[in-house]
Amino acid sequence: MTAGLRIVHCFRAPVGGVFRHVRDLAVAQAAAGHQVGFICDSTTGGALEDRYFDAISDSLALGVTRMPIGRNIGPGDIAAGWRTYRLVKKLRPDVLHGHGAKGGALARVFGSALRVSRFRVARLYSPHGGVLHFDPATVKGRTLFALERALARVSDRILFVSDFERRTFAARIGAGRTPAEVIYNGVRPEEFEPVVPAPDAADFLYIGEMRALKGTDIFIDALDRASKALARPLTAIMVGSGETQAYAEQVARLGLGNRVKLLPPMPARQAFALARFVVVPSRAEAMPYIVLEALAAGRPMIAAAVGGIPEIFDPSSPALVAPEVGSVAMAMEAAIRDEAAHAALMPDAADMQARFGVATMAARVEDAYRQALAA
């Protein structure tokens, strides 16, 4: 029998897709006989995230350590780094797996420090988009990419969640000599149970962080434009946190206040029942879980053809749109005009389960850990 591993996942914010990814990995890894722990930020997340931590606490034999870890590089990183080093030295992990730019830096820097002290530890990194969204023409972008190139030299393996992410990393940072592979995000078996919309469901659902990168403004403007094209008042539910006040003001300015509800974060499957179609109008993505979750639940959707999203759909699918108002509005209009035809554009359910199941993801990640340790 293969020996269990001591695995510590380092990531900054316990919210969104990255948090979802490490939660699912942790549960699957614990079920496979490994001991797992988390290091993450203490200043982000709310009641929903607290419930997520509680739900997986039995799977985290190495516990959860939360400390202030800022989004941007700053003096606070020194204190976070020192605490991280002391903790990982105490935990003596076999694997340090960093997620996102900050988590990746902590795992690789302090994993390397442990290696100097003759600890046997594998240093893995999953970018999850993160730093890759920065503009290489800016000073900040060039600085962050230079740091990524330096950290790549002390990485044992880089795991990408889409081929788009792998290609972007190679173009902006360099392929280098570090072994790398693409391992798609996976969803749990129970998430492939269909979700049926409520009788009073709205037309469209936006779910996720409310910010420009996610195309929140595009969704609102497209809803308004599609309503005018169809000469009927389309309705929408918007679920998430972030710059909610700014988008509430946009809704009011367009006179959509009685047709658009902004709701706080909730479990995705609960939100899926609130509308007939899901819309993901992001300007940039890596491999968004919300797309996988919606399709697994049998919900028809409209998604921006960015990041790894075209790797889920047929790349020529009419369900894929440009992340701009006109394209999203036209797709909304077409979906309302013929709901059955739009639903037929969605990927095959059996293929989705084979390619994007959590068991496949966890098995391939464990293989990557063992290859890194063997090397």
PASE-159416 format. One record per residue: x, y, z of N, C-alpha, C, O in turn. Coordinates in steps of 0.1 Angstrom, whole numbers, plus 5000, padded with zeros to 4 digits. Each point is the difference from the previous one (the first is absolute). Layout:
N
XYZXYZXYZXYZ/...
This chain:
375
500949885000499150125000500950125000501050015007/498650094985500850134999499850085013498950025004/502250035001500050075013499350144998500150064989/499149985021499350134999501050115001501149985006/498650144989500850115000499550115010498850005003/502150085001499750125008500050124990501050044995/497850025003499850104989499550135007499050005007/501750114989499550135005499750094987500950024992/497950035008499650094989500150145005499550045010/501350044982500150155003499350084990500249984988/498950115017499350094990499650125008500050005012/499750114980499850125007498550015005499849985012/499350054979498650025004499149885000499949934990/499550035022499149895000498650044994499049995007/501050054981498850034993500149954985501149984995/497850014998500049984986500549864996500049915007/500450094980500449874994501249945006500149875001/500950215003501249945006499749925013500449895003/498750185005499649935013499249884997500249895007/498950114983499349884996501049894996499849895004/501250154988500949904995500849935012500049885000/500550205009500849935011499049935010500549905006/498350144995499149935009499749864994500149905007/499650094980499749884994501349905000499949885002/501250184995501349925001500249955014500349885001/499550205009500249965014499249885003500449915006/498350104991499149895004500349874993500049905006/500350114981500449894992501449945005500149885001/500850215002501349955005499949935014500649905003/498550165006499849945013499449864998500349915007/498750084984499349874998501049904994499849885002/501350164992501049914994501149975010500949934997/498950125016501049965010501150105003501049975007/498950154988501050105002499650105011498850015004/502250055003499750105010500250144993501050034994/498050065008499950124992499850125010499349995010/501350124986499850135007500050124991500449994988/499150125017499950124992500850125007500050005013/500650084979500550135005499350114991500249994987/499150105019499350104991499850135008500350015012/499150094981499850135006498950005010499049924999/501150175011499050015010499150124998499050025008/501250074982499350124999498950004989499350094998/500649794995499049994989499149895004500349915007/498550094986499049895003499050055010500250105007/498749834994498950045009499349885005500649895002/498150125001499249895006500049884991500149895005/499750134982499949894991501349925000500049885001/501250194999501349935000500249935013500649905000/498950165011500249945013499249865000500549905006/498450104987499249875000500849904991500049885003/500650174987500949914991501149945008500349884999/500450205010501149955008499449895010500649905002/498350135004499449915009499649874994500249895006/499450114981499549884993501249914997499849884999/501450175000501149914997501049995011501149944998/498650115014500950005011500549865004501249985003/498049924995500349865003501149944990500749915003/499450164986501049954990501350075001501049964993/499250135016501250085001500849965013500050075010/500749824989500749955011501150095004500450015012/500250074979501050095003499550145003500850105002/497949924998499450125005499950114990500549994988/499050125016499950134992500750115008499650025012/501450044982500650125006499750124991500350004988/499150105018499650124993500850125006500250015012/500350074979500850125004499850114990499649974988/500750155015499850114990501049984988501250005002/498249984986500849994988499450104990498949974994/501850145003499450104991500049964986500849924995/498350144997499949974985501350054993500549934992/500050195012501150064994501349985008499949975012/501250044982501349985007500250125009499850114997/500649865016500150115010500849955012500449885001/499850215009500849975012499349885008500749935006/498050054993499349905007500549864995499849905007/500850094981500449874995501249955009500249875000/500550215006501249965008499449925012500549895003/498550165004499549935012499349884995500149895007/499150114982499349884995501049894996499849885003/501350174991501149904996500649935012500249885000/500150205010500749945012499149905007500449905004/498350144997499049915007499949874991499949895006/500050134981499949884991501249915002499849885001/501450184999501249915001500049925013500349885001/499350195010500049935013499049895000500249895006/498650144988499049905000500449884991499849885005/500750144983500249884992501249925005500149884998/500850195009501149935006499549905011500549895002/498550165005499349925011499249884994500049895005/499350144984499149904994500849904992499549884998/501750154997500849914993499249934988499949885000/499650204991499249944989500949934990501250034998/498249874995500749944988499850094988500850014991/498050065009499650084988499650145005499150015009/501450094985499550145002499450044986500750014990/498050015009499350034988499550145001499050035007/501650064985499650145001499050034988500249954989/498850135015498950034990499950154999499950075010/500149994977500050144998501450065003500949935005/499350204992501350065000500650005015501149955002/498150095008500550015013500249865006501149975006/497949944992500249875006501149934993500849925007/499450104980501149944993501450045005500949935001/499150205002501350065005500349945014501249965002/497850035007500349955013500449854999501049975007/498349954985500449864999501449984995500749915005/499750174985501249974994501250065007501149945001/498750185004501150065008500349925013501249975003/497850005004500249935013500249854998500649945009/498950014981500349864996501549994997500649905004/499950204989501550004997500850025013501149945001/498450145008500750025013500149875007501049965007/497949964993500049875006501049904994500649925006/499550094980500949924993501450025004500849915001/499550225001501450045005500349935013501149965003/497850035006500249945013499849854999499949935010/500250014978500049864997498649935003500049885002/499050204997498649945000499749964986500450064991/498949825008499649954987498650064998499049955006/500850144985498750064997499950044985500950054994/498049915000499750044986499350135000499150035007/501450064983499450144999499250014987500650004989/498150005012499150014988499350135000499750075010/499949984978499450134998498949994990500249944989/498650115014498950014991499750154999499550065009/500750004979499850154999498550045001499750105006/499449824989498550035000499850144994499250085005/501449954984499850134994500950105007501150034996/498450035015500850095009500850104993499550094993/501849905008501050094995499950014985500450104994/499149804999500050004986499050104994500150034988/499050025020499150104996500650144999499450094994/501849935011500750134999500550034986500349914993/499850225004500550044987501550015000500650075008/500049854983501550004999500650134996501250025001/497950084994500550134996500250095012500650114999/498849855013500150095012501249965008500549895000/499950215009501149975009499649895010500949915002/497950105003499649895009500049874994500449905006/499150094981500049874993501449954998500249885003/500750204992501349964998500749955013500749905000/499050175011500649975013499549865005500849915004/497950074995499449875004500549894991500249895005/499950134982500549894991501449975003500449884999/500450225005501449975004500149925012500849905001/498350135009500049925012499549864997500649905006/498550084985499549874996501149924994500249885002/500650184989501249934994501049955010500549894999/499750205011501049965011499449885008500749915003/498050105000499449895008499949874993500049895006/499950124980499949884992501349915002499949884999/501250195004501249925002500149925013500749915001/498450125008499949935013498649935001499549975011/500049994977498749925000500449864995500849984991/498549925015500249874995499049964989500349914992/498650165008498949974990499050115000499750065010/499949974978498950114998498849934994500149934990/498850095017498749934996499150114995499650095007/500049904980499150104994498649945000499849884998/499150215003498749955000499450014986498849964998/501950094992499650004986501250014991501050055004/498849914983501150024991500250154997501150044997/497850045003500250144999500950065010500950084997/498949885016500950045010501549964998500950085002/499349804993501349954997500750094990501150045001/498149984988500650084989500250145003501050064996/498250005012500250145005501250015009500850094999/499349815010501250005009501349994991501050075003/499049844987501249994992500350134992501250034999/497850044997500250124992500450115008500950084996/498649945016500350125008501249985010500750095004/499449785000501149975011501049914994501250025004/498549894987501049914995499749865004499649975011/500649934980499749865003501049955010499649925009/501750124990501049965009500249855000499649934990/501150025020500349855001499249935010500149885002/499050195005499249945010498949914994499350054991/500649835013498949914995498750065002499750065011/499449934979498750075001499049914993500349934991/498450085014498949934993498750075003499950085009/499149884982498750065002499149895007499949894995/499550155016499049925007498850085002500050105008/498949874985498850075001499450005014500149905007/499250214997499250005012498949894999499649964989/500049995022499049895000498850035009500250075011/498649894986498950015009499549875006500349894994/499150115017499649885008498949934993499250064993/500749815009498949914994498650065002499250004991/500550045022498750055003499650134992498850034999/502250044996499850124993499549974985499650104993/500449785003499549964987498549975001499449974989/500050055022498549995001499450124995500450115003/498649884988499450124994499450105010499449955010/500750184988499350105008498850054991500250044989/498649955016498850054993499750145005499950035012/499950074978499750145004498750005008499149934997/500850175012498750025007499050054991500350064989/498449925014498950054991500150154997499650054989/500950035021500150144998501450054997500450115002/500449804992501450034997500150124990499150024992/501950065011500450114991500549954986500249884999/500050214992500549954987501549975001500449894995/500450195011501549985000500650025014499550075009/501549854993500850005013501450044997500749954991/499850155017501450035001500449965014499450035010/501749884991500549965013501550015001500749944991/499850125019501550015001500350145006499250085004/502149944997500550135005499550114991500149994987/499550125019499550124992501250094998500350085009/500349924979501150094997500250004985499449924992/501350185003500150024985500649884993499649964989/501449975017500749894994498949894997500249924990/498850065018499049904999498950044990499149934998/500950204997499050044991498750035006499049994993/501050055019498750035007499250114992498850004999/502050104997499450124993499449954987499050054995/501749864998499649954987498649935002499250024991/500749905019498849935003498850095001498949984994/501250135014498950095002499750084987498850014996/502250044997499750074987499449904990499150054992/501449835007499549904990498549975003499249984991/500550015022498649975004499150114995498949984994/501550145008499350124996499850004984498950024995/502249954998499950004986499149894994499350024991/500949865015499149894995498650025003499149974992/500650105019498650035004499450094989498849984996/501950125000499650094990499849934986499050034993/501949885004499949934987498849915000499449984989/500349965022498849915001498750075003498949944999/501250185004498950085004499249945012498849995000/502049955009499449945012500950025012501250004998/498350025014500950025012500749885005499349925008/501950054988500749895005500450025015500250115004/499949785003500350005014501349935003500449924992/500250115019501349945004500250005015499550085007/501349824997500549995014501550014999500649944992/499950145017501550025001500449965014499650065010/501349844991500449945013501550025001500849964991/499650105020501550015003500350125008499150085004/502249934999500550125008501050074991500349974989/500250145017500950084992499650154999499550055010/500550014978499750144999498450014997499650054990/499749905020498549994998499450134999499050024992/501450085015499450135000500150064986499050064995/502249934999500150064986499149944990499450074992/500449805010499149934990498550025003499250004991/500550025022498750035004499650144993498950024996/502150075004499850134994499849994985499250074994/501649845000499849984985498649954997499450044991/500149865017498749954998499050115001499150014992/501050075019499050115002500150104988498950054996/502349985000500250104989499349964987499550084993/500449795005499449954988498549975002499349954990/500250085021498649975003499649865001498949964997/502149955008499749865001499749955014500049895003/499950215006499949975015498949905003500249925010/498750084983498949915003500149874993499249915002/501950074990500149884993501349925003500349894995/500650175013501349945003500150005015499950115007/500449774999500249995014501549975003500549914994/500150165015501449975004499949935013499550065010/501149824991499949925012501549975005500950004992/499249975021501449975005500449864996499249924994/502050045008500549874996499249895006499550015011/500349884981499349885004500649884992500750024990/499049865015500549894992499550004986498950044997/502049924994499750014985498749934996499250054993/500649835012498849924996498750065005499049994994/501150085017498850085005499750114991498950034996/502250044999499850114991499549964986499250074994/501349815002499649954986498549994999499450014989/499949965022498549984999499350134999498850004998/501950115003499450135000499850064986499350104998/501349844991499950054987500049894989500449895003/499250154985499949904989501449984993500349904995/500450215005501350004993501150065009499750095007/501549854992501250065007500850074990500249964989/500350165015500950084991501350025007500050055012/501149924981501450035005500750094990500549954991/499450185011500550104990501450055003500450114996/500449815010501450045005500950054989499949954989/500950155015501050054990501249925001500850004990/499449925021501249915001499749895010499350025010/501249864987499849885009501149914998500850014990/499449895019500949894998499149884996500049954989/499449995021499049894998499050015011500149945010/498850144987499150045011499149885004499449944992/500650045021499149895006498550034997499349904997/500350225002498650034999499549954986498849955000/502050054990499649944987499849855002499049944995/502049995011499949865002498849965009499349904997/500550185013498949975009498650014993499149925002/500850194991498750024993499749894990498949954999/502150024993499849894990499849875006499149924995/501650055016499749875007498650005005499449895000/500150225004498650015006499050004989498850015002/501649994985499150004989499450134997498950014993/501850105011499450134997500650064987501250004999/497950044992500550064988500750145003499550075008/501549964984500850125004500550074987500149944989/500350185014500750094990501450035007500050055011/501149934982501350025006500950074991500049984988/500850115018501150074992501049904995500449915008/500150104980501049924994501450055004500850044992/499449955021501350055006500649885008499349915005/502050104997500749905008499849864996500149974988/499649945021499849864997498649974997499749884998/499450215002498649974997499849934987499249914999/501450134990499849934987500549855001499749934991/501150045019500449865001498949915006500149885000/498950185005498949935006498949984989499549894998/500250214994499150004989500749964987501249995000/497949984990500550004987500550154997499250095002/502049934994500550144998499250084991500050125001/499249824990499250074990498550025005499250044993/500649925019498650005006499450145000500750095004/498149934991499350135001499850055015499750115002/500449795007499950045015501250085005499950065010/501249944982501250075003499950144994499750014988/500650105019499850134996501350085003500849975008/499350154985501150095003499650075013498850035002/502150015006499750075013499750154998500750095005/498349934987499550144998498550004998499449904998/500050225005498650015002499249954988499049925002/501350114985499349964989499949854998498949954998/502249995004500149854998499249935011499249904997/500950145015499249945011498650024998499149915002/500550224995498650034998499349914988498949965002/501950034987499449924989499849855005499049944996/501950015012499949865005498849995009499349905000/500550205009498950005009498750004992499149925003/500850164987498850014991499749874994498949954999/502249984995499849884993499549895010499249924997/501450085015499649905010498550015004499349905002/500350235000498650025003499049964989498949955002/501550074986499249974988499849854998498949964996/502249965007499949864999500849935010501249974998/498150015014500749945011500549864998501149965004/498249964989500349864997501349994991500949925002/499150174988501150004990501350045008501149954997/498850155012501250045008500449895009501249985001/497949955005500449895009500749894993500949945006/498850044981500649904992501550034997500749914995/499750215007501450044998500949965011501250014998/498349955013500849965012500849884998499549914993/501750075013500849884999499349875005499150015008/501349884986499449875005500349975014501150025005/497949945003500149985014501049895004500850025009/499249874983500949895003501550044998500949975007/499350114982501350054997500550095011501250005004/497950095001500350095010500549935013501050035006/498349864997500349935013501349934998500849995010/499649964978501249934998501250095001501149975005/498750154989501250104999500150085012501150045004/497850005003500050105010499549955013499450075008/500849804996499649945012501150035011501250004996/498450015016501050035011501049885002501150025004/498449864994500849885002501250004990501149975003/498650074984501050014990501150115004501249974999/498350145005500850115004500949965012501350024999/498249925011500849975012501049894997501150015005/498549894987501049894997501250064992501149965002/498650134988501150054992500950105009501250004998/498250075011500850095009500949915009501250035002/498349865003500849915008501149944992501249995005/498649984983501149954991501150104999501149975000/498450164998501050114999500850015013501250034999/498249965012500750015013501149895001501250035003/498449854993501049895002501150004990501149975003/498650084985501150024990500950115005501249994998/498350125008500950105005500849955011501250035001/498349895008500849955011501049904995501149995005/498549934985501049904995501250074993501149955000/498650174994501150074993500950075010501050064995/
